[in-house]
Amino acid sequence: MSETKKRNTRNPHLPEFKAKVGLEAVRCVKTGNQIAQEFGVNPAQVGPWRREIQAQAKTLIEGKRCP
């Protein structure tokens, strides 16, 4: 009986790519399925990336004051 190695079929996405997809979802111009098809990802990934951007948006502005 020969052993075959399982290939890791997961494609780790770079943070920049996740941000790009998430920002597209935040814009709410297209559906999650349309965005997923456009970027070649699973539709289930789009929502969590969108929510993460929305959750972290506060920290981008926090502590900054206008001159």
PQR file of N, CA, C, O and H, with PARSE charges and radii, in Angstrom:
ATOM      1  N   MET A   1       0.828  -1.173   0.000 -0.4000 1.5000
ATOM      2  CA  MET A   1       0.000   0.000   0.000 -0.0000 2.0000
ATOM      3  C   MET A   1       0.884   1.253   0.000  0.5500 1.7000
ATOM      4  O   MET A   1       1.687   1.446   0.913 -0.5500 1.4000
ATOM      5  N   SER A   2       0.743   2.068  -0.981 -0.4000 1.5000
ATOM      6  CA  SER A   2       1.577   3.262  -1.063 -0.0000 2.0000
ATOM      7  C   SER A   2       0.869   4.441  -0.394  0.5500 1.7000
ATOM      8  O   SER A   2      -0.344   4.620  -0.500 -0.5500 1.4000
ATOM      9  H   SER A   2       0.091   1.912  -1.723  0.4000 1.0000
ATOM     10  N   GLU A   3       1.669   5.214   0.282 -0.4000 1.5000
ATOM     11  CA  GLU A   3       1.123   6.397   0.951 -0.0000 2.0000
ATOM     12  C   GLU A   3       1.235   7.586   0.010  0.5500 1.7000
ATOM     13  O   GLU A   3       2.280   7.819  -0.598 -0.5500 1.4000
ATOM     14  H   GLU A   3       2.655   5.068   0.368  0.4000 1.0000
ATOM     15  N   THR A   4       0.166   8.316  -0.099 -0.4000 1.5000
ATOM     16  CA  THR A   4       0.201   9.535  -0.912 -0.0000 2.0000
ATOM     17  C   THR A   4       0.097  10.728   0.011  0.5500 1.7000
ATOM     18  O   THR A   4      -0.676  10.733   0.969 -0.5500 1.4000
ATOM     19  H   THR A   4      -0.682   8.127   0.395  0.4000 1.0000
ATOM     20  N   LYS A   5       0.875  11.719  -0.290 -0.4000 1.5000
ATOM     21  CA  LYS A   5       0.851  12.932   0.516 -0.0000 2.0000
ATOM     22  C   LYS A   5      -0.361  13.765   0.135  0.5500 1.7000
ATOM     23  O   LYS A   5      -0.699  13.911  -1.040 -0.5500 1.4000
ATOM     24  H   LYS A   5       1.503  11.715  -1.068  0.4000 1.0000
ATOM     25  N   LYS A   6      -1.000  14.302   1.153 -0.4000 1.5000
ATOM     26  CA  LYS A   6      -2.096  15.217   0.891 -0.0000 2.0000
ATOM     27  C   LYS A   6      -1.512  16.559   0.516  0.5500 1.7000
ATOM     28  O   LYS A   6      -0.591  17.058   1.162 -0.5500 1.4000
ATOM     29  H   LYS A   6      -0.726  14.183   2.107  0.4000 1.0000
ATOM     30  N   ARG A   7      -2.052  17.127  -0.520 -0.4000 1.5000
ATOM     31  CA  ARG A   7      -1.612  18.452  -0.924 -0.0000 2.0000
ATOM     32  C   ARG A   7      -2.434  19.488  -0.183  0.5500 1.7000
ATOM     33  O   ARG A   7      -3.646  19.341  -0.024 -0.5500 1.4000
ATOM     34  H   ARG A   7      -2.800  16.721  -1.045  0.4000 1.0000
ATOM     35  N   ASN A   8      -1.785  20.506   0.254 -0.4000 1.5000
ATOM     36  CA  ASN A   8      -2.488  21.604   0.892 -0.0000 2.0000
ATOM     37  C   ASN A   8      -3.092  22.461  -0.214  0.5500 1.7000
ATOM     38  O   ASN A   8      -2.380  23.171  -0.924 -0.5500 1.4000
ATOM     39  H   ASN A   8      -0.800  20.626   0.125  0.4000 1.0000
ATOM     40  N   THR A   9      -4.402  22.386  -0.351 -0.4000 1.5000
ATOM     41  CA  THR A   9      -5.057  23.109  -1.435 -0.0000 2.0000
ATOM     42  C   THR A   9      -5.485  24.503  -1.012  0.5500 1.7000
ATOM     43  O   THR A   9      -6.043  25.250  -1.815 -0.5500 1.4000
ATOM     44  H   THR A   9      -4.981  21.810   0.226  0.4000 1.0000
ATOM     45  N   ARG A  10      -5.233  24.858   0.226 -0.4000 1.5000
ATOM     46  CA  ARG A  10      -5.609  26.193   0.674 -0.0000 2.0000
ATOM     47  C   ARG A  10      -4.688  27.232   0.066  0.5500 1.7000
ATOM     48  O   ARG A  10      -3.487  27.016  -0.093 -0.5500 1.4000
ATOM     49  H   ARG A  10      -4.780  24.251   0.879  0.4000 1.0000
ATOM     50  N   ASN A  11      -5.282  28.359  -0.266 -0.4000 1.5000
ATOM     51  CA  ASN A  11      -4.523  29.452  -0.852 -0.0000 2.0000
ATOM     52  C   ASN A  11      -4.520  30.610   0.145  0.5500 1.7000
ATOM     53  O   ASN A  11      -5.493  31.360   0.224 -0.5500 1.4000
ATOM     54  H   ASN A  11      -6.258  28.534  -0.136  0.4000 1.0000
ATOM     55  N   PRO A  12      -3.432  30.761   0.910 -0.5600 1.5000
ATOM     56  CA  PRO A  12      -3.432  31.848   1.886  0.2800 2.0000
ATOM     57  C   PRO A  12      -3.404  33.207   1.172  0.5500 1.7000
ATOM     58  O   PRO A  12      -2.535  33.471   0.340 -0.5500 1.4000
ATOM     59  N   HIS A  13      -4.353  34.039   1.510 -0.4000 1.5000
ATOM     60  CA  HIS A  13      -4.446  35.350   0.870 -0.0000 2.0000
ATOM     61  C   HIS A  13      -3.667  36.377   1.677  0.5500 1.7000
ATOM     62  O   HIS A  13      -3.655  36.342   2.907 -0.5500 1.4000
ATOM     63  H   HIS A  13      -5.059  33.824   2.185  0.4000 1.0000
ATOM     64  N   LEU A  14      -3.028  37.276   0.977 -0.4000 1.5000
ATOM     65  CA  LEU A  14      -2.273  38.342   1.622 -0.0000 2.0000
ATOM     66  C   LEU A  14      -3.231  39.350   2.245  0.5500 1.7000
ATOM     67  O   LEU A  14      -4.348  39.521   1.755 -0.5500 1.4000
ATOM     68  H   LEU A  14      -3.037  37.304  -0.023  0.4000 1.0000
ATOM     69  N   PRO A  15      -2.812  40.020   3.319 -0.5600 1.5000
ATOM     70  CA  PRO A  15      -3.672  41.022   3.954  0.2800 2.0000
ATOM     71  C   PRO A  15      -4.126  42.121   2.992  0.5500 1.7000
ATOM     72  O   PRO A  15      -5.244  42.623   3.103 -0.5500 1.4000
ATOM     73  N   GLU A  16      -3.263  42.491   2.055 -0.4000 1.5000
ATOM     74  CA  GLU A  16      -3.615  43.530   1.091 -0.0000 2.0000
ATOM     75  C   GLU A  16      -4.788  43.082   0.215  0.5500 1.7000
ATOM     76  O   GLU A  16      -5.676  43.873  -0.104 -0.5500 1.4000
ATOM     77  H   GLU A  16      -2.354  42.083   1.965  0.4000 1.0000
ATOM     78  N   PHE A  17      -4.777  41.813  -0.165 -0.4000 1.5000
ATOM     79  CA  PHE A  17      -5.852  41.261  -0.982 -0.0000 2.0000
ATOM     80  C   PHE A  17      -7.149  41.215  -0.180  0.5500 1.7000
ATOM     81  O   PHE A  17      -8.210  41.572  -0.692 -0.5500 1.4000
ATOM     82  H   PHE A  17      -4.056  41.170   0.095  0.4000 1.0000
ATOM     83  N   LYS A  18      -7.064  40.780   1.068 -0.4000 1.5000
ATOM     84  CA  LYS A  18      -8.243  40.720   1.924 -0.0000 2.0000
ATOM     85  C   LYS A  18      -8.840  42.111   2.112  0.5500 1.7000
ATOM     86  O   LYS A  18     -10.059  42.280   2.101 -0.5500 1.4000
ATOM     87  H   LYS A  18      -6.202  40.490   1.483  0.4000 1.0000
ATOM     88  N   ALA A  19      -7.970  43.105   2.284 -0.4000 1.5000
ATOM     89  CA  ALA A  19      -8.443  44.479   2.454 -0.0000 2.0000
ATOM     90  C   ALA A  19      -9.138  44.973   1.190  0.5500 1.7000
ATOM     91  O   ALA A  19     -10.166  45.645   1.266 -0.5500 1.4000
ATOM     92  H   ALA A  19      -6.979  42.968   2.293  0.4000 1.0000
ATOM     93  N   LYS A  20      -8.589  44.648   0.055 -0.4000 1.5000
ATOM     94  CA  LYS A  20      -9.187  45.075  -1.215 -0.0000 2.0000
ATOM     95  C   LYS A  20     -10.579  44.480  -1.384  0.5500 1.7000
ATOM     96  O   LYS A  20     -11.516  45.181  -1.766 -0.5500 1.4000
ATOM     97  H   LYS A  20      -7.754  44.102  -0.006  0.4000 1.0000
ATOM     98  N   VAL A  21     -10.713  43.194  -1.100 -0.4000 1.5000
ATOM     99  CA  VAL A  21     -12.008  42.520  -1.222 -0.0000 2.0000
ATOM    100  C   VAL A  21     -12.967  43.060  -0.168  0.5500 1.7000
ATOM    101  O   VAL A  21     -14.132  43.321  -0.465 -0.5500 1.4000
ATOM    102  H   VAL A  21      -9.952  42.625  -0.790  0.4000 1.0000
ATOM    103  N   GLY A  22     -12.486  43.227   1.053 -0.4000 1.5000
ATOM    104  CA  GLY A  22     -13.327  43.737   2.129 -0.0000 2.0000
ATOM    105  C   GLY A  22     -13.820  45.146   1.875  0.5500 1.7000
ATOM    106  O   GLY A  22     -14.976  45.459   2.161 -0.5500 1.4000
ATOM    107  H   GLY A  22     -11.539  43.015   1.294  0.4000 1.0000
ATOM    108  N   LEU A  23     -12.966  45.998   1.342 -0.4000 1.5000
ATOM    109  CA  LEU A  23     -13.375  47.366   1.033 -0.0000 2.0000
ATOM    110  C   LEU A  23     -14.428  47.392  -0.074  0.5500 1.7000
ATOM    111  O   LEU A  23     -15.349  48.208  -0.046 -0.5500 1.4000
ATOM    112  H   LEU A  23     -12.027  45.744   1.109  0.4000 1.0000
ATOM    113  N   GLU A  24     -14.288  46.509  -1.027 -0.4000 1.5000
ATOM    114  CA  GLU A  24     -15.297  46.402  -2.080 -0.0000 2.0000
ATOM    115  C   GLU A  24     -16.644  46.007  -1.469  0.5500 1.7000
ATOM    116  O   GLU A  24     -17.688  46.500  -1.895 -0.5500 1.4000
ATOM    117  H   GLU A  24     -13.540  45.846  -1.049  0.4000 1.0000
ATOM    118  N   ALA A  25     -16.620  45.129  -0.484 -0.4000 1.5000
ATOM    119  CA  ALA A  25     -17.853  44.701   0.179 -0.0000 2.0000
ATOM    120  C   ALA A  25     -18.442  45.829   1.024  0.5500 1.7000
ATOM    121  O   ALA A  25     -19.663  45.954   1.117 -0.5500 1.4000
ATOM    122  H   ALA A  25     -15.772  44.728  -0.138  0.4000 1.0000
ATOM    123  N   VAL A  26     -17.592  46.651   1.642 -0.4000 1.5000
ATOM    124  CA  VAL A  26     -18.064  47.763   2.455 -0.0000 2.0000
ATOM    125  C   VAL A  26     -18.794  48.783   1.589  0.5500 1.7000
ATOM    126  O   VAL A  26     -19.735  49.427   2.052 -0.5500 1.4000
ATOM    127  H   VAL A  26     -16.600  46.549   1.567  0.4000 1.0000
ATOM    128  N   ARG A  27     -18.376  48.936   0.357 -0.4000 1.5000
ATOM    129  CA  ARG A  27     -19.011  49.891  -0.554 -0.0000 2.0000
ATOM    130  C   ARG A  27     -20.461  49.535  -0.849  0.5500 1.7000
ATOM    131  O   ARG A  27     -21.252  50.414  -1.191 -0.5500 1.4000
ATOM    132  H   ARG A  27     -17.611  48.413  -0.019  0.4000 1.0000
ATOM    133  N   CYS A  28     -20.825  48.257  -0.722 -0.4000 1.5000
ATOM    134  CA  CYS A  28     -22.198  47.769  -0.932 -0.0000 2.0000
ATOM    135  C   CYS A  28     -22.744  48.065  -2.334  0.5500 1.7000
ATOM    136  O   CYS A  28     -23.947  48.269  -2.496 -0.5500 1.4000
ATOM    137  H   CYS A  28     -20.183  47.543  -0.444  0.4000 1.0000
ATOM    138  N   VAL A  29     -21.882  48.090  -3.331 -0.4000 1.5000
ATOM    139  CA  VAL A  29     -22.330  48.282  -4.705 -0.0000 2.0000
ATOM    140  C   VAL A  29     -22.693  46.933  -5.323  0.5500 1.7000
ATOM    141  O   VAL A  29     -23.627  46.837  -6.118 -0.5500 1.4000
ATOM    142  H   VAL A  29     -20.905  47.924  -3.199  0.4000 1.0000
ATOM    143  N   LYS A  30     -21.950  45.901  -4.952 -0.4000 1.5000
ATOM    144  CA  LYS A  30     -22.166  44.551  -5.481 -0.0000 2.0000
ATOM    145  C   LYS A  30     -22.513  43.610  -4.339  0.5500 1.7000
ATOM    146  O   LYS A  30     -22.247  43.904  -3.174 -0.5500 1.4000
ATOM    147  H   LYS A  30     -21.190  45.979  -4.305  0.4000 1.0000
ATOM    148  N   THR A  31     -23.107  42.483  -4.684 -0.4000 1.5000
ATOM    149  CA  THR A  31     -23.402  41.470  -3.674 -0.0000 2.0000
ATOM    150  C   THR A  31     -22.117  40.720  -3.316  0.5500 1.7000
ATOM    151  O   THR A  31     -21.115  40.792  -4.028 -0.5500 1.4000
ATOM    152  H   THR A  31     -23.323  42.245  -5.630  0.4000 1.0000
ATOM    153  N   GLY A  32     -22.174  40.005  -2.202 -0.4000 1.5000
ATOM    154  CA  GLY A  32     -21.026  39.206  -1.786 -0.0000 2.0000
ATOM    155  C   GLY A  32     -20.669  38.154  -2.819  0.5500 1.7000
ATOM    156  O   GLY A  32     -19.491  37.885  -3.053 -0.5500 1.4000
ATOM    157  H   GLY A  32     -22.987  39.946  -1.624  0.4000 1.0000
ATOM    158  N   ASN A  33     -21.680  37.556  -3.438 -0.4000 1.5000
ATOM    159  CA  ASN A  33     -21.422  36.558  -4.483 -0.0000 2.0000
ATOM    160  C   ASN A  33     -20.746  37.175  -5.697  0.5500 1.7000
ATOM    161  O   ASN A  33     -19.848  36.567  -6.281 -0.5500 1.4000
ATOM    162  H   ASN A  33     -22.637  37.775  -3.248  0.4000 1.0000
ATOM    163  N   GLN A  34     -21.160  38.365  -6.081 -0.4000 1.5000
ATOM    164  CA  GLN A  34     -20.539  39.035  -7.221 -0.0000 2.0000
ATOM    165  C   GLN A  34     -19.081  39.375  -6.929  0.5500 1.7000
ATOM    166  O   GLN A  34     -18.209  39.195  -7.778 -0.5500 1.4000
ATOM    167  H   GLN A  34     -21.889  38.860  -5.607  0.4000 1.0000
ATOM    168  N   ILE A  35     -18.829  39.866  -5.728 -0.4000 1.5000
ATOM    169  CA  ILE A  35     -17.459  40.209  -5.331 -0.0000 2.0000
ATOM    170  C   ILE A  35     -16.593  38.963  -5.297  0.5500 1.7000
ATOM    171  O   ILE A  35     -15.460  38.976  -5.778 -0.5500 1.4000
ATOM    172  H   ILE A  35     -19.538  40.013  -5.038  0.4000 1.0000
ATOM    173  N   ALA A  36     -17.124  37.879  -4.727 -0.4000 1.5000
ATOM    174  CA  ALA A  36     -16.376  36.626  -4.641 -0.0000 2.0000
ATOM    175  C   ALA A  36     -16.036  36.101  -6.029  0.5500 1.7000
ATOM    176  O   ALA A  36     -14.924  35.627  -6.262 -0.5500 1.4000
ATOM    177  H   ALA A  36     -18.045  37.868  -4.336  0.4000 1.0000
ATOM    178  N   GLN A  37     -16.978  36.184  -6.937 -0.4000 1.5000
ATOM    179  CA  GLN A  37     -16.731  35.711  -8.300 -0.0000 2.0000
ATOM    180  C   GLN A  37     -15.691  36.581  -8.997  0.5500 1.7000
ATOM    181  O   GLN A  37     -14.832  36.073  -9.718 -0.5500 1.4000
ATOM    182  H   GLN A  37     -17.881  36.569  -6.747  0.4000 1.0000
ATOM    183  N   GLU A  38     -15.769  37.888  -8.781 -0.4000 1.5000
ATOM    184  CA  GLU A  38     -14.823  38.814  -9.407 -0.0000 2.0000
ATOM    185  C   GLU A  38     -13.390  38.565  -8.943  0.5500 1.7000
ATOM    186  O   GLU A  38     -12.454  38.628  -9.740 -0.5500 1.4000
ATOM    187  H   GLU A  38     -16.466  38.300  -8.195  0.4000 1.0000
ATOM    188  N   PHE A  39     -13.221  38.281  -7.642 -0.4000 1.5000
ATOM    189  CA  PHE A  39     -11.886  38.110  -7.083 -0.0000 2.0000
ATOM    190  C   PHE A  39     -11.458  36.652  -6.973  0.5500 1.7000
ATOM    191  O   PHE A  39     -10.323  36.367  -6.590 -0.5500 1.4000
ATOM    192  H   PHE A  39     -13.982  38.230  -6.994  0.4000 1.0000
ATOM    193  N   GLY A  40     -12.349  35.735  -7.301 -0.4000 1.5000
ATOM    194  CA  GLY A  40     -11.994  34.320  -7.285 -0.0000 2.0000
ATOM    195  C   GLY A  40     -11.840  33.726  -5.902  0.5500 1.7000
ATOM    196  O   GLY A  40     -10.951  32.905  -5.675 -0.5500 1.4000
ATOM    197  H   GLY A  40     -13.271  35.967  -7.612  0.4000 1.0000
ATOM    198  N   VAL A  41     -12.697  34.132  -4.972 -0.4000 1.5000
ATOM    199  CA  VAL A  41     -12.658  33.595  -3.617 -0.0000 2.0000
ATOM    200  C   VAL A  41     -14.011  32.970  -3.286  0.5500 1.7000
ATOM    201  O   VAL A  41     -14.982  33.131  -4.024 -0.5500 1.4000
ATOM    202  H   VAL A  41     -13.419  34.799  -5.157  0.4000 1.0000
ATOM    203  N   ASN A  42     -14.055  32.264  -2.174 -0.4000 1.5000
ATOM    204  CA  ASN A  42     -15.301  31.677  -1.713 -0.0000 2.0000
ATOM    205  C   ASN A  42     -16.195  32.792  -1.165  0.5500 1.7000
ATOM    206  O   ASN A  42     -15.714  33.651  -0.427 -0.5500 1.4000
ATOM    207  H   ASN A  42     -13.266  32.133  -1.574  0.4000 1.0000
ATOM    208  N   PRO A  43     -17.484  32.794  -1.512 -0.5600 1.5000
ATOM    209  CA  PRO A  43     -18.377  33.854  -1.016  0.2800 2.0000
ATOM    210  C   PRO A  43     -18.434  33.942   0.513  0.5500 1.7000
ATOM    211  O   PRO A  43     -18.718  35.009   1.056 -0.5500 1.4000
ATOM    212  N   ALA A  44     -18.174  32.854   1.197 -0.4000 1.5000
ATOM    213  CA  ALA A  44     -18.198  32.863   2.661 -0.0000 2.0000
ATOM    214  C   ALA A  44     -17.043  33.669   3.248  0.5500 1.7000
ATOM    215  O   ALA A  44     -17.094  34.034   4.423 -0.5500 1.4000
ATOM    216  H   ALA A  44     -17.944  31.987   0.755  0.4000 1.0000
ATOM    217  N   GLN A  45     -16.010  33.955   2.472 -0.4000 1.5000
ATOM    218  CA  GLN A  45     -14.868  34.720   2.967 -0.0000 2.0000
ATOM    219  C   GLN A  45     -15.105  36.216   2.926  0.5500 1.7000
ATOM    220  O   GLN A  45     -14.492  36.961   3.691 -0.5500 1.4000
ATOM    221  H   GLN A  45     -15.968  33.658   1.518  0.4000 1.0000
ATOM    222  N   VAL A  46     -15.980  36.665   2.050 -0.4000 1.5000
ATOM    223  CA  VAL A  46     -16.173  38.102   1.848 -0.0000 2.0000
ATOM    224  C   VAL A  46     -16.755  38.767   3.097  0.5500 1.7000
ATOM    225  O   VAL A  46     -16.279  39.825   3.508 -0.5500 1.4000
ATOM    226  H   VAL A  46     -16.478  36.060   1.429  0.4000 1.0000
ATOM    227  N   GLY A  47     -17.758  38.173   3.694 -0.4000 1.5000
ATOM    228  CA  GLY A  47     -18.416  38.756   4.866 -0.0000 2.0000
ATOM    229  C   GLY A  47     -17.490  38.981   6.047  0.5500 1.7000
ATOM    230  O   GLY A  47     -17.463  40.083   6.594 -0.5500 1.4000
ATOM    231  H   GLY A  47     -18.145  37.313   3.361  0.4000 1.0000
ATOM    232  N   PRO A  48     -16.729  37.971   6.459 -0.5600 1.5000
ATOM    233  CA  PRO A  48     -15.810  38.186   7.590  0.2800 2.0000
ATOM    234  C   PRO A  48     -14.756  39.261   7.317  0.5500 1.7000
ATOM    235  O   PRO A  48     -14.379  40.002   8.225 -0.5500 1.4000
ATOM    236  N   TRP A  49     -14.284  39.349   6.083 -0.4000 1.5000
ATOM    237  CA  TRP A  49     -13.294  40.376   5.757 -0.0000 2.0000
ATOM    238  C   TRP A  49     -13.933  41.760   5.827  0.5500 1.7000
ATOM    239  O   TRP A  49     -13.300  42.712   6.285 -0.5500 1.4000
ATOM    240  H   TRP A  49     -14.591  38.747   5.345  0.4000 1.0000
ATOM    241  N   ARG A  50     -15.187  41.876   5.375 -0.4000 1.5000
ATOM    242  CA  ARG A  50     -15.911  43.145   5.463 -0.0000 2.0000
ATOM    243  C   ARG A  50     -16.110  43.540   6.926  0.5500 1.7000
ATOM    244  O   ARG A  50     -15.868  44.688   7.299 -0.5500 1.4000
ATOM    245  H   ARG A  50     -15.700  41.103   5.004  0.4000 1.0000
ATOM    246  N   ARG A  51     -16.549  42.596   7.750 -0.4000 1.5000
ATOM    247  CA  ARG A  51     -16.775  42.887   9.167 -0.0000 2.0000
ATOM    248  C   ARG A  51     -15.483  43.268   9.887  0.5500 1.7000
ATOM    249  O   ARG A  51     -15.496  44.124  10.772 -0.5500 1.4000
ATOM    250  H   ARG A  51     -16.745  41.663   7.447  0.4000 1.0000
ATOM    251  N   GLU A  52     -14.378  42.642   9.516 -0.4000 1.5000
ATOM    252  CA  GLU A  52     -13.088  42.966  10.133 -0.0000 2.0000
ATOM    253  C   GLU A  52     -12.675  44.397   9.797  0.5500 1.7000
ATOM    254  O   GLU A  52     -12.171  45.114  10.662 -0.5500 1.4000
ATOM    255  H   GLU A  52     -14.368  41.947   8.797  0.4000 1.0000
ATOM    256  N   ILE A  53     -12.882  44.813   8.566 -0.4000 1.5000
ATOM    257  CA  ILE A  53     -12.559  46.197   8.180 -0.0000 2.0000
ATOM    258  C   ILE A  53     -13.439  47.174   8.944  0.5500 1.7000
ATOM    259  O   ILE A  53     -12.954  48.195   9.431 -0.5500 1.4000
ATOM    260  H   ILE A  53     -13.292  44.231   7.864  0.4000 1.0000
ATOM    261  N   GLN A  54     -14.714  46.873   9.053 -0.4000 1.5000
ATOM    262  CA  GLN A  54     -15.618  47.754   9.783 -0.0000 2.0000
ATOM    263  C   GLN A  54     -15.235  47.830  11.255  0.5500 1.7000
ATOM    264  O   GLN A  54     -15.329  48.898  11.860 -0.5500 1.4000
ATOM    265  H   GLN A  54     -15.108  46.044   8.658  0.4000 1.0000
ATOM    266  N   ALA A  55     -14.811  46.732  11.833 -0.4000 1.5000
ATOM    267  CA  ALA A  55     -14.420  46.719  13.239 -0.0000 2.0000
ATOM    268  C   ALA A  55     -13.122  47.493  13.473  0.5500 1.7000
ATOM    269  O   ALA A  55     -12.968  48.144  14.506 -0.5500 1.4000
ATOM    270  H   ALA A  55     -14.734  45.865  11.341  0.4000 1.0000
ATOM    271  N   GLN A  56     -12.197  47.427  12.529 -0.4000 1.5000
ATOM    272  CA  GLN A  56     -10.898  48.076  12.687 -0.0000 2.0000
ATOM    273  C   GLN A  56     -10.897  49.528  12.219  0.5500 1.7000
ATOM    274  O   GLN A  56      -9.922  50.238  12.462 -0.5500 1.4000
ATOM    275  H   GLN A  56     -12.322  46.898  11.689  0.4000 1.0000
ATOM    276  N   ALA A  57     -11.938  49.985  11.566 -0.4000 1.5000
ATOM    277  CA  ALA A  57     -11.980  51.351  11.040 -0.0000 2.0000
ATOM    278  C   ALA A  57     -11.861  52.381  12.166  0.5500 1.7000
ATOM    279  O   ALA A  57     -11.251  53.435  11.985 -0.5500 1.4000
ATOM    280  H   ALA A  57     -12.730  49.408  11.368  0.4000 1.0000
ATOM    281  N   LYS A  58     -12.436  52.076  13.313 -0.4000 1.5000
ATOM    282  CA  LYS A  58     -12.387  53.000  14.438 -0.0000 2.0000
ATOM    283  C   LYS A  58     -10.947  53.265  14.876  0.5500 1.7000
ATOM    284  O   LYS A  58     -10.606  54.392  15.233 -0.5500 1.4000
ATOM    285  H   LYS A  58     -12.931  51.220  13.460  0.4000 1.0000
ATOM    286  N   THR A  59     -10.111  52.245  14.852 -0.4000 1.5000
ATOM    287  CA  THR A  59      -8.730  52.412  15.311 -0.0000 2.0000
ATOM    288  C   THR A  59      -7.907  53.264  14.347  0.5500 1.7000
ATOM    289  O   THR A  59      -6.888  53.828  14.744 -0.5500 1.4000
ATOM    290  H   THR A  59     -10.387  51.329  14.562  0.4000 1.0000
ATOM    291  N   LEU A  60      -8.330  53.365  13.097 -0.4000 1.5000
ATOM    292  CA  LEU A  60      -7.607  54.207  12.145 -0.0000 2.0000
ATOM    293  C   LEU A  60      -7.769  55.686  12.472  0.5500 1.7000
ATOM    294  O   LEU A  60      -6.862  56.490  12.260 -0.5500 1.4000
ATOM    295  H   LEU A  60      -9.159  52.907  12.774  0.4000 1.0000
ATOM    296  N   ILE A  61      -8.929  56.019  12.984 -0.4000 1.5000
ATOM    297  CA  ILE A  61      -9.246  57.419  13.245 -0.0000 2.0000
ATOM    298  C   ILE A  61      -8.985  57.794  14.699  0.5500 1.7000
ATOM    299  O   ILE A  61      -8.738  58.960  15.007 -0.5500 1.4000
ATOM    300  H   ILE A  61      -9.666  55.365  13.156  0.4000 1.0000
ATOM    301  N   GLU A  62      -9.039  56.829  15.576 -0.4000 1.5000
ATOM    302  CA  GLU A  62      -8.879  57.054  17.011 -0.0000 2.0000
ATOM    303  C   GLU A  62      -7.582  57.783  17.326  0.5500 1.7000
ATOM    304  O   GLU A  62      -6.512  57.405  16.848 -0.5500 1.4000
ATOM    305  H   GLU A  62      -9.240  55.882  15.326  0.4000 1.0000
ATOM    306  N   GLY A  63      -7.686  58.811  18.121 -0.4000 1.5000
ATOM    307  CA  GLY A  63      -6.499  59.532  18.571 -0.0000 2.0000
ATOM    308  C   GLY A  63      -5.975  60.571  17.597  0.5500 1.7000
ATOM    309  O   GLY A  63      -5.057  61.316  17.943 -0.5500 1.4000
ATOM    310  H   GLY A  63      -8.555  59.118  18.509  0.4000 1.0000
ATOM    311  N   LYS A  64      -6.520  60.648  16.399 -0.4000 1.5000
ATOM    312  CA  LYS A  64      -6.066  61.653  15.438 -0.0000 2.0000
ATOM    313  C   LYS A  64      -6.925  62.896  15.581  0.5500 1.7000
ATOM    314  O   LYS A  64      -8.148  62.824  15.705 -0.5500 1.4000
ATOM    315  H   LYS A  64      -7.265  60.043  16.118  0.4000 1.0000
ATOM    316  N   ARG A  65      -6.269  64.009  15.560 -0.4000 1.5000
ATOM    317  CA  ARG A  65      -6.981  65.292  15.670 -0.0000 2.0000
ATOM    318  C   ARG A  65      -6.721  66.138  14.440  0.5500 1.7000
ATOM    319  O   ARG A  65      -5.650  66.083  13.836 -0.5500 1.4000
ATOM    320  H   ARG A  65      -5.276  64.068  15.459  0.4000 1.0000
ATOM    321  N   CYS A  66      -7.699  66.900  14.095 -0.4000 1.5000
ATOM    322  CA  CYS A  66      -7.536  67.815  12.948 -0.0000 2.0000
ATOM    323  C   CYS A  66      -6.615  68.954  13.352  0.5500 1.7000
ATOM    324  O   CYS A  66      -6.662  69.400  14.498 -0.5500 1.4000
ATOM    325  H   CYS A  66      -8.569  66.945  14.586  0.4000 1.0000
ATOM    326  N   PRO A  67      -5.782  69.434  12.443 -0.5600 1.5000
ATOM    327  CA  PRO A  67      -4.849  70.533  12.776  0.2800 2.0000
ATOM    328  C   PRO A  67      -5.550  71.863  12.965  0.5500 1.7000
ATOM    329  O   PRO A  67      -4.898  72.869  13.246 -0.5500 1.4000
TER
END
